[in-house]
Every structure is written in structure tokens, then in C-alpha cells.
Amino acid sequence: MTAITLALAANGDASHGCEIGQCPPVSYVLVVRDLSVDIEPTIKSLAEQTYPRMEVVVVTASSLETAVAQRLAEVSNLGYCKIATVPSAASYMDAVAKGLKIVEGRFVALVGAGERLKPDHASIHVQVHLALSQTVAMTSGLVNTTTDPSLPPTAAVGDSGKRWIPGLRPSGIVPRLPTVSEPEFARLHDGTVFHPHDTRRPRWSPGAGSMYRRDLLSWITPSGPTALGPVDTDVYFSWLCHNCGGSASIAIQVSLSDSAFDDSGPTMAGTRQQPSTACRLEIARLFLNNAETISWNLGGRFWKVLDKALKPRKSKTLYRRPVVMKLLSDNANGLVAAFGRGRTSRRLRKRLGKKRTRRILRNAR
């Protein structure tokens, strides 16, 4: 794969008066696997963003590098193009992971080929991140449609009003972006809802409907090859970001989704798609291969989040699957280093029973 980085540092109208160094940088990752999907609307919508400090990383097959670079140059006058070579990616997730290694933005969005963003997409997401009373790992626009002109935007309704915590901090006490006017900020204030990490089944929009904090992505991105496709990739990051760091929904349309990330129907008011089995096993691989790092980041919530992935229902558990048992055995030393032998043994006995736990911890030091 080849990663093409398009720097849009000078994007936006100078009349906004935004000092580039004062706005947190934003990165977009776009994977182009073939040229059968028209990327022109996507690139144009990225070039039209009003946000003053952003970059786009396009990950594509090496054989398509020249064609994609030529297409990008034809579509928009982006001015600066830097090409870097990275190893070939075997899956969609692998391509995204390669792009995430290159990005420099503080906030990141995954854009589906063919997806169109509204010009204030980056500004809306960043302003909400900056104005929330608590830091969240992800913001997501919950008014979303496909490019079908006959279908109107549909606003989402929450699962439980008791768990929805509304509003941003007052305009006068938060960092304000010059690309967001007072009336626009008022709309965001009234239409944004904070979801604590323990909120059950929050909704999110696919693809660029969501924007993530890069500091959290840095430790949840798979380090090895995976077989996850576009939809599983989107669910993987959204599910983990919410359960690890909380999320916020924005009742404003930010994108027109017609991309590989969207398989849930023509009109969407956010999606509640739960991880597939393959996605859940990939989450387990991440947690067990990196138990010390993730336990440090999550504290006492390591096992709670792992349980959400491997025990989707009370009557169903993935802990006893051979692939999970092997992961536990292979990473027994890491679990003991993270939690101590006694606590690890108690946690595993509760989920697997005494016999399986003894087998797993037999050779752990």
C-alpha cells in the first residue's frame, strides 16, 4: 500500500482570523482500494472544509498509486502532496491502521470512499470536543442520510433519556473556533449529548460521521494483520472508543454517507450495530496481547470492557472458544504482570472455572 498525505494547512478563509497554531490539527484517513468508486465528491468535500488546520491521508494499493495521485490532482488544487511508501495491507483494517501510523492530527476521522462531508464537518466535531464538560474519545453526528435525494435527514432518538446528559459548557468559558458562529454554537449546545462509557448501546454514524481522539486510537489500533472489513473496522473503533473513553452525539447532519462503512439501510438515525464475532475476537486479541498497557489506561475497567466484548449476552460467552483460550495461555505472563497472580486467577476462575484457569496459569511466572 502507498499512503498519500495531502496537507491542507492553509484551508479556510483568512477572514476567520484563526491562528493555525491555535487550532488542534485534524486528520482524515481515506482508503481507496480500487477506482470503481468515484472519489471525486469525497476529495472535493475535504478540500472545501472551512477548518484551518487539517490533513488527508489516502491509503491505496501500490499499483494504483500513480492513477490515484493523478486523480487527486485533477479533482482539487490541494497544493502540497507528500507520498510515503508503507507495507502492503491485507485487509481494510490493515489499510486504516497504516494510515493511522502516519497521521499527525489530534482528532481523526475515517472517511469512506464516495462519502461527502459538509463544509463545517471538522469545525463541528472539534468545537464539540473542546466544549464538552468531560473529555470523550469520540463524537458522532446522529443526523445522517445517504446520497438518495428523496430521503430527508432523520434525527436520532436515544435509548434512554435517563442516561443522556445534555449540553456543552457555556460559550464564554470554552475555547471557541472562529469557524463556528454564535448561532451555530447555540445549536451545538442544544443538540449535543454526552454518553458516559457505561451507557448501553449508544448510537453512532458510520464513516466520517464520527471523529476520534488520536491519543486513544494510538493504543486501540491493531498492531498486527487482521481480516476485518470496512463495516467491522468502523464498529471496532466506535465500540472501543465509547466503552473506553465515552462518547457524545451531535443532532446535526455532518455527512452524506454512501460509503463502504454503511451497510445498514438507506436512511439512518445513527446505528446501534453491535460488533460481529470476528470483531469481538479482535478486541480480545488487542486486550490480551497488551494487558499491561491497556490496564494502565483503563484501570479497574479492563475486565468490564473485555466482558462486554466476550460476553455479549448472559447466555453466550466467547471466553471458552479455542482461540480465546490460546490467547489467554499465550498472554498469561502479561496478565500476571498487570494484575498479579492472585487477582488474575480469581478473574479467570469466575469466567472459566478452576480447571481451565490452572491450565492457563500453569507456566505463568
C-alpha positions as CSV (number, residue, x, y, z in Angstrom):
1,M,0.0,0.0,0.0
2,T,1.0,3.6,-0.5
3,A,0.0,6.5,1.7
4,I,-0.5,9.8,0.1
5,T,-0.6,12.7,2.5
6,L,-2.4,15.8,1.4
7,A,-1.6,18.7,3.7
8,L,-4.4,21.3,3.9
9,A,-2.8,23.6,6.4
10,A,-3.9,26.7,4.6
11,N,-7.6,25.6,4.3
12,G,-10.3,28.0,5.2
13,D,-11.0,31.7,4.8
14,A,-8.3,34.0,6.2
15,S,-11.1,36.3,7.3
16,H,-11.8,33.9,10.1
17,G,-8.7,35.2,11.8
18,C,-7.7,31.8,13.1
19,E,-4.1,31.4,14.0
20,I,-3.1,28.0,12.6
21,G,-1.2,27.1,15.7
22,Q,-4.2,27.7,18.0
23,C,-6.5,25.1,16.3
24,P,-5.9,21.5,17.1
25,P,-5.0,19.6,13.9
26,V,-7.4,17.2,12.3
27,S,-6.6,14.2,10.1
28,Y,-8.8,12.3,7.7
29,V,-8.0,8.8,6.6
30,L,-9.4,7.6,3.3
31,V,-8.8,4.1,1.9
32,V,-9.0,3.7,-1.9
33,R,-9.0,0.0,-2.7
34,D,-10.0,0.4,-6.4
35,L,-11.1,3.1,-8.8
36,S,-14.6,1.8,-9.4
37,V,-15.8,4.1,-6.6
38,D,-15.8,7.8,-7.6
39,I,-13.7,9.6,-5.1
40,E,-14.2,13.0,-6.6
41,P,-17.1,14.0,-4.4
42,T,-15.1,12.9,-1.3
43,I,-11.9,14.8,-2.2
44,K,-13.9,17.9,-3.2
45,S,-15.8,17.9,0.1
46,L,-12.5,17.5,2.0
47,A,-10.9,20.4,0.1
48,E,-14.0,22.6,0.9
49,Q,-13.7,22.2,4.6
50,T,-13.7,25.5,6.5
51,Y,-11.4,24.2,9.2
52,P,-8.0,25.9,9.0
53,R,-5.7,23.1,10.0
54,M,-6.1,19.6,8.7
55,E,-4.5,16.8,6.6
56,V,-5.8,14.0,4.5
57,V,-4.1,10.6,4.3
58,V,-5.1,8.5,1.3
59,V,-4.1,4.8,1.6
60,T,-4.2,2.9,-1.7
61,A,-2.7,-0.1,-3.4
62,S,0.8,0.4,-4.8
63,S,-0.4,-0.5,-8.3
64,L,-2.9,2.4,-8.1
65,E,-0.5,5.0,-6.7
66,T,0.0,6.9,-10.0
67,A,-3.6,6.7,-11.0
68,V,-4.9,7.9,-7.6
69,A,-2.3,10.7,-7.3
70,Q,-3.3,11.9,-10.8
71,R,-7.0,11.7,-9.9
72,L,-6.4,13.7,-6.8
73,A,-4.5,16.4,-8.7
74,E,-7.3,16.7,-11.2
75,V,-10.1,16.9,-8.7
76,S,-8.8,19.7,-6.5
77,N,-6.0,22.2,-6.1
78,L,-4.6,21.0,-2.8
79,G,-1.2,22.4,-3.5
80,Y,1.0,20.1,-1.4
81,C,1.3,16.3,-1.8
82,K,3.8,14.1,0.1
83,I,4.0,10.4,-0.9
84,A,5.3,7.8,1.6
85,T,5.5,4.0,1.0
86,V,4.2,1.6,3.6
87,P,3.9,-2.2,3.6
88,S,1.1,-3.9,1.7
89,A,-2.2,-4.1,3.7
90,A,-4.1,-7.4,3.5
91,S,-7.5,-6.1,4.8
92,Y,-9.4,-2.8,5.1
93,M,-8.5,-2.6,8.8
94,D,-4.8,-3.1,8.0
95,A,-5.0,-0.2,5.5
96,V,-6.6,2.1,8.0
97,A,-4.0,1.1,10.6
98,K,-1.3,2.0,8.2
99,G,-2.9,5.4,7.7
100,L,-3.2,5.9,11.4
101,K,0.5,5.5,11.9
102,I,1.1,8.4,9.6
103,V,-1.5,10.9,10.8
104,E,-0.4,13.9,12.9
105,G,-3.8,15.3,13.9
106,R,-5.1,15.5,17.4
107,F,-8.5,14.3,16.1
108,V,-9.1,11.7,13.4
109,A,-12.0,10.7,11.1
110,L,-12.2,7.7,8.8
111,V,-13.8,8.7,5.5
112,G,-15.4,6.1,3.2
113,A,-14.7,6.3,-0.5
114,G,-17.7,8.1,-2.0
115,E,-18.7,9.8,1.2
116,R,-19.4,13.6,1.1
117,L,-18.8,15.8,4.1
118,K,-20.5,19.1,4.8
119,P,-18.0,22.1,4.8
120,D,-18.3,22.5,8.6
121,H,-17.7,18.9,9.4
122,A,-14.3,19.3,11.1
123,S,-15.3,22.5,12.8
124,I,-18.4,21.0,14.3
125,H,-16.6,17.9,15.7
126,V,-13.6,19.8,17.0
127,Q,-15.8,22.5,18.7
128,V,-17.8,19.9,20.5
129,H,-14.7,18.1,21.6
130,L,-13.4,21.4,23.0
131,A,-16.6,22.5,24.7
132,L,-17.8,19.3,26.4
133,S,-17.6,19.3,30.2
134,Q,-15.8,16.0,30.1
135,T,-13.3,14.6,27.6
136,V,-14.7,11.9,25.3
137,A,-13.0,9.5,22.9
138,M,-15.5,10.0,20.1
139,T,-18.1,12.5,18.8
140,S,-20.7,11.3,16.3
141,G,-23.3,13.1,14.2
142,L,-26.7,11.4,14.6
143,V,-28.4,13.1,11.7
144,N,-27.4,11.1,8.7
145,T,-28.7,10.3,5.2
146,T,-27.4,8.6,2.1
147,T,-27.0,10.5,-1.1
148,D,-30.5,9.5,-2.1
149,P,-32.2,12.9,-2.6
150,S,-35.7,11.5,-1.9
151,L,-34.8,10.7,1.7
152,P,-34.8,13.5,4.3
153,P,-32.4,13.7,7.2
154,T,-33.7,11.8,10.2
155,A,-32.8,12.8,13.8
156,A,-31.9,10.1,16.2
157,V,-33.7,9.3,19.5
158,G,-31.7,8.0,22.4
159,D,-32.1,4.6,24.1
160,S,-32.7,6.0,27.5
161,G,-33.3,9.7,28.4
162,K,-32.1,9.0,31.9
163,R,-28.6,8.2,30.6
164,W,-28.3,11.2,28.2
165,I,-26.5,14.1,29.7
166,P,-27.2,17.2,27.5
167,G,-25.4,20.4,26.7
168,L,-21.9,21.9,26.3
169,R,-20.3,24.3,28.6
170,P,-21.3,28.0,28.2
171,S,-19.9,29.7,25.1
172,G,-17.9,32.3,27.2
173,I,-15.8,29.8,29.1
174,V,-14.7,27.3,26.3
175,P,-12.1,27.6,23.5
176,R,-14.0,28.9,20.5
177,L,-13.2,28.2,16.9
178,P,-13.6,31.2,14.6
179,T,-15.2,28.9,12.0
180,V,-18.2,28.3,14.4
181,S,-20.5,31.3,14.8
182,E,-22.6,32.1,17.9
183,P,-25.8,30.8,16.4
184,E,-24.0,27.7,15.3
185,F,-22.5,27.2,18.8
186,A,-26.0,27.6,20.3
187,R,-27.3,24.8,18.0
188,L,-24.4,22.6,19.1
189,H,-25.1,23.4,22.7
190,D,-28.7,22.4,22.4
191,G,-28.1,19.4,20.2
192,T,-25.1,17.6,21.8
193,V,-25.5,14.8,24.3
194,F,-22.7,13.2,26.4
195,H,-22.8,9.4,26.9
196,P,-20.7,8.0,29.8
197,H,-18.7,4.9,28.9
198,D,-21.2,2.7,30.7
199,T,-24.1,3.9,28.6
200,R,-25.6,0.8,27.0
201,R,-25.8,0.6,23.2
202,P,-25.1,4.2,22.2
203,R,-25.8,5.2,18.6
204,W,-23.2,6.4,16.2
205,S,-23.0,7.2,12.5
206,P,-20.8,5.3,10.1
207,G,-17.6,6.6,8.4
208,A,-16.8,10.3,8.8
209,G,-20.0,10.7,10.8
210,S,-17.7,10.1,13.8
211,M,-14.4,11.8,14.9
212,Y,-12.0,10.2,17.3
213,R,-9.2,11.4,19.6
214,R,-5.9,10.2,18.3
215,D,-4.4,9.6,21.7
216,L,-6.9,6.8,22.3
217,L,-6.6,5.4,18.8
218,S,-2.9,5.1,19.4
219,W,-3.4,2.2,21.8
220,I,-6.6,0.5,20.4
221,T,-5.3,0.2,16.8
222,P,-4.3,-3.4,16.0
223,S,-0.6,-3.8,15.6
224,G,-0.7,-6.9,13.5
225,P,-2.6,-8.1,10.5
226,T,-6.4,-8.6,10.8
227,A,-9.2,-9.7,8.5
228,L,-11.7,-7.0,9.4
229,G,-13.6,-5.4,6.5
230,P,-15.0,-1.8,6.3
231,V,-18.1,-2.2,8.5
232,D,-16.3,-4.2,11.2
233,T,-13.4,-1.6,11.1
234,D,-15.9,1.2,11.8
235,V,-17.7,-0.8,14.5
236,Y,-14.4,-1.8,16.1
237,F,-13.2,1.8,16.6
238,S,-16.6,3.2,17.6
239,W,-17.4,0.5,20.1
240,L,-13.9,0.6,21.7
241,C,-13.8,4.4,21.8
242,H,-17.2,4.6,23.5
243,N,-16.5,1.8,26.0
244,C,-13.0,3.0,26.8
245,G,-13.5,6.8,26.8
246,G,-17.1,7.7,26.5
247,S,-18.8,9.5,23.5
248,A,-21.0,12.4,22.5
249,S,-23.7,12.6,19.9
250,I,-24.5,15.7,17.8
251,A,-28.0,16.1,16.4
252,I,-26.7,18.0,13.4
253,Q,-26.1,16.5,9.9
254,V,-22.4,16.4,9.2
255,S,-22.1,14.0,6.3
256,L,-23.9,12.3,3.4
257,S,-22.9,8.7,3.7
258,D,-22.8,6.5,0.7
259,S,-19.6,4.6,1.6
260,A,-18.2,1.2,2.4
261,F,-18.8,1.9,6.1
262,D,-22.6,1.9,5.7
263,D,-24.5,-1.4,5.2
264,S,-27.5,-0.7,7.4
265,G,-30.1,0.8,5.0
266,P,-30.9,4.0,3.1
267,T,-31.8,6.2,6.0
268,M,-30.0,6.2,9.3
269,A,-30.5,8.0,12.6
270,G,-27.3,6.6,14.0
271,T,-26.5,2.9,14.1
272,R,-26.6,0.6,17.0
273,Q,-24.8,-2.2,15.2
274,Q,-23.0,-4.4,17.7
275,P,-19.6,-6.0,17.0
276,S,-19.6,-9.2,15.0
277,T,-17.9,-12.3,16.4
278,A,-14.8,-11.6,14.3
279,C,-14.7,-8.0,15.7
280,R,-15.2,-9.2,19.3
281,L,-12.3,-11.7,18.9
282,E,-10.1,-8.9,17.5
283,I,-10.9,-6.8,20.6
284,A,-10.0,-9.7,22.8
285,R,-6.7,-10.1,20.9
286,L,-5.9,-6.4,21.5
287,F,-6.7,-6.5,25.2
288,L,-4.9,-9.8,26.0
289,N,-1.8,-9.0,23.9
290,N,-1.5,-5.6,25.5
291,A,-2.8,-6.3,29.0
292,E,-0.3,-4.1,30.8
293,T,-0.7,-1.0,28.6
294,I,-4.5,-1.2,28.4
295,S,-4.9,-2.0,32.1
296,W,-2.9,1.1,32.9
297,N,-5.1,3.2,30.6
298,L,-8.4,1.7,31.8
299,G,-7.6,1.0,35.5
300,G,-10.2,-1.3,37.0
301,R,-12.3,-1.3,33.9
302,F,-10.1,-3.7,31.9
303,W,-12.2,-6.8,32.7
304,K,-15.5,-5.0,32.4
305,V,-14.8,-3.9,28.9
306,L,-13.3,-7.3,28.0
307,D,-16.5,-8.9,29.3
308,K,-18.7,-6.6,27.1
309,A,-16.8,-7.9,24.1
310,L,-16.7,-11.6,25.0
311,K,-20.0,-12.0,26.9
312,P,-22.5,-10.1,24.6
313,R,-25.4,-11.9,26.4
314,K,-25.7,-13.7,29.8
315,S,-26.4,-16.9,27.9
316,K,-23.5,-16.5,25.5
317,T,-19.8,-16.4,26.2
318,L,-16.8,-16.4,23.9
319,Y,-14.3,-17.0,26.7
320,R,-14.2,-20.7,26.2
321,R,-13.6,-20.6,22.4
322,P,-10.2,-22.2,21.5
323,V,-8.9,-19.0,20.0
324,V,-9.6,-17.1,23.2
325,M,-8.2,-19.9,25.4
326,K,-5.0,-19.8,23.4
327,L,-4.8,-16.0,23.7
328,L,-5.2,-16.3,27.5
329,S,-2.5,-19.0,27.7
330,D,-0.1,-17.2,25.4
331,N,-0.5,-13.9,27.4
332,A,-0.7,-15.4,30.9
333,N,2.6,-13.7,31.9
334,G,1.3,-10.3,30.8
335,L,-1.9,-10.8,32.7
336,V,0.0,-11.7,35.9
337,A,2.4,-8.8,35.4
338,A,-0.6,-6.4,35.0
339,F,-2.9,-7.8,37.8
340,G,-0.8,-10.1,40.0
341,R,-1.2,-13.9,40.1
342,G,-3.9,-14.0,42.7
343,R,-6.2,-11.4,41.1
344,T,-5.6,-12.9,37.6
345,S,-6.5,-16.4,39.0
346,R,-9.7,-15.1,40.6
347,R,-10.8,-13.2,37.5
348,L,-10.2,-16.3,35.3
349,R,-11.9,-18.7,37.6
350,K,-15.0,-16.6,37.6
351,R,-15.1,-16.8,33.8
352,L,-13.6,-20.2,33.1
353,G,-13.7,-22.4,36.2
354,K,-10.8,-23.8,38.2
355,K,-9.6,-26.5,35.8
356,R,-9.2,-24.2,32.8
357,T,-7.6,-21.5,35.0
358,R,-5.0,-23.8,36.3
359,R,-4.2,-24.9,32.8
360,I,-3.8,-21.3,31.6
361,L,-1.6,-20.2,34.5
362,R,0.4,-23.4,34.8
363,N,3.6,-21.9,33.2
364,A,3.0,-18.2,34.1
365,R,5.8,-16.6,36.1
